Amino acid sequence: MMAMEHEATLAEAVRRHIILALASCGGNRTHAARILNISIRCLRDKLREYANAGIQVTPAHRSRSETRSGGSVAS
């Protein structure tokens, strides 16, 4: 079987699918894992793998303590 030069690898397809699922859930990992029909642990492992490879999948979010305080975050 010959691979096409522009053909996406399975790993790339999985990464794109995870990104789309996270985007459709507003970054909620639990909901994204349900949509993907994988465990939250599997999703966290994939996201950690991408982070270690320098691939940003989700935008940086404020921490829970910053969100709960209701205050703005100084830039």
N, C-alpha and C positions, 0 to 999 in steps of 0.2 A: 504494500500500500504506500503510495507516494503522498507526502505531505505537501500541501500547497503553501507557497511562500506567505500568503496573506491569511491563511487559515488560523483561527484563534486556537490556542492550546486549551485543554480542559481546565487547567489552573486559571487561565485568564477568564474563561467563561464563568467559572465558579465565582471568581472575585467580582466580576461585573454583576452577577446575579445577587450576591450579598450586598453590594453597594445599592442596587435598585431596591432591594427589600428594606434596607435601613432607611433609605430616602422616603419610601412610601409610608414608613412608620414614624417619621420625624426623628429618627435616630434611636428609637426605643428598641433595645437589643432583645428583650423578652418577646415582644410582638414580632420582630423580624425573624427570630428563631422559629416561632410557631408557623409563620408564613413559609419559611424554608423547610419546615418539617425536620428540623435538627434540634439537638439539645442546646441550651444556652451555653453550656460548657464547650461544645464543639464550635459555636459561633465565637466565643471569647478566644478560644485557641487560634482560630483563623485570623481574627483581628489582631492578636498579639503577633502572629507570624508576619502579617502584613506590616505592622509597626516596626518589627525588627528588621524588615527588608527595606524600610524607609518609604513605604507606600501609605499615604494618608487616605483613609477610607471615609472617615466621618469628620465633620468639623469639630473643633475643640469646643466643649461646652463648659459653662461655669460649674463650679463644684456645688454640691447639694447645700452646703452651709451658706454659700452666697445666694443661692436661689431662695432659700427659706427666709433669709434676713429681710428680703424685700428691698434692700438698698441697692444702689447702683454700684458697679464695680469700677474703681478708678483705673484709667488706662495709663 
